[in-house]
């Protein structure tokens, strides 16, 4: 076999042990806790919160204005999920009126970069995607 073929053929991998699977996670397994994180990060509001916070720290009201269409309840729930997953840091100031700021953690920065790539792809591919809308109605 040539050296070029060797580079194209992946080396066989041994199956992961149970302890390795538990540490790494297995999204394909129904009971894997990584599915909850996936749900939080890839929900419509989760993606938009991560993208909005890439620009820096924002207050709740600023986030809500930046993310058109999100209800106060859904934004609060999404922020709580992302905070619990270690993606967002919430800082509350003990003043009147209450002042709360949200910022991405280093882990959140990584996640925001990934979902931003997907969002960019969706936005630039929208003309091609939209050609398929309603295609079933013409058949």
N, C-alpha and C positions, 0 to 999 in steps of 0.2 A: 504494500500500500504506500502511496506517495506521501510526502510530508504534508502536502496540501489537503489530501483526504483525511489525514490524521487530525488536522485542525478543524475540519468540518464535522467530524464524527465525535459527538460528546462521549466522554469516558463513562462507562457504566457506573451508576451510583448505587451504593448499598441502601437498602431500605432504612428509614429512620427508626430508631428505637422508640418505645413508648415515652420514655423520659425526654428524649429529644423533641418528639412531637408536642408534648405538653409545654415545653419551654418555648418552642418556635410558634406553635399554633398551627391549625389545619382548617382553613376556611371552608374546605369541602365537607368537613364533618359537621353534622347538624348541631351538635351540642358544643361546638368550639366557641369560647368566649370572644375570639377574634371577630366573629360575625357581628357582635354588638358594636364593636369599634368600627367595623366596616359600615354598618348601618348609620352610625353617627357621622362619620367622615364623608360619606357619599350621599347623605340625604340632601335634598335641594338646599335647605337652609344651612346645613353643615358646610357644604362646599362654599356657599356665598359668604358665610361668616369668616371662614379661613381666608378666602381671597380678600375680603374687605380689611381684615386685620393685618394683611401683608404690608399695608402702607404705614402701620404703626398703631400705637395705643389709641383706643377710641372709647368714648362713653356710650352707655346703652342707647341713648337717644340719637347719637350720631350714627351708630351702627344701624339703627332702625330706619333712619332717613336714607342711608346709603344703600340699603337692601330693600328695594321697592317691593311692596306686597306682603312683607312678613308681618304677622300679628305680634303684638307685645308678648302674648303667651308663648307662641312658637319660638320667638327669639330667646326668651328667658329659658325655655326648656332646652333649646339647642346649646346655648352657652353653658348651661349646667352639665349637659352630656360631655361637651368638649372639655370643660374644666375637670370633670371626674376622670376623663381619659388622659389627662395631662397635656392637652393641646393648648389650652387657654389658661392664663392666670387672671384671676379676678382680684382687684385691689379696691377695697372700700375705705373711704375716708370718713371719719366721724365728725361730720359737719352738718349744718342745716342750711339748705336742704341736702339730703344724702347725695354723695358723689361717688360713683363706682366707675372704675376704668377696667377695660379688658385689653390684654395684650397676648400675643402668641408666645408660647414657651419655645425653646429650641426644638422640641419634638413637634410642636405645632407648626413651626417654620418649615420643617421637612415635609410634613403632610400638606401644608398649603402649597408648596412648590409642586407636589405631585398632582393635586386636584386642579391647580392652575393650568398645568399642561393639558389635562383633559378638557377643561373649560375652553382653553384656546383652540384646541382641535375642534370642539363642537362649534364654536363661533366661526372659524374659518371654513368648516365643512358644511355649514348650514345650507348653502345653496344646493349642494349635492344631496344632502339629507332630505331637504324639503321636496325634491323631485319625486320622492317615494310616497309622500303624503297623498292619500286619496287614490293611489294607483289601483287599489282593489275595487274602487267604485267604477272604474272605467272598464273592468273586465266583464 
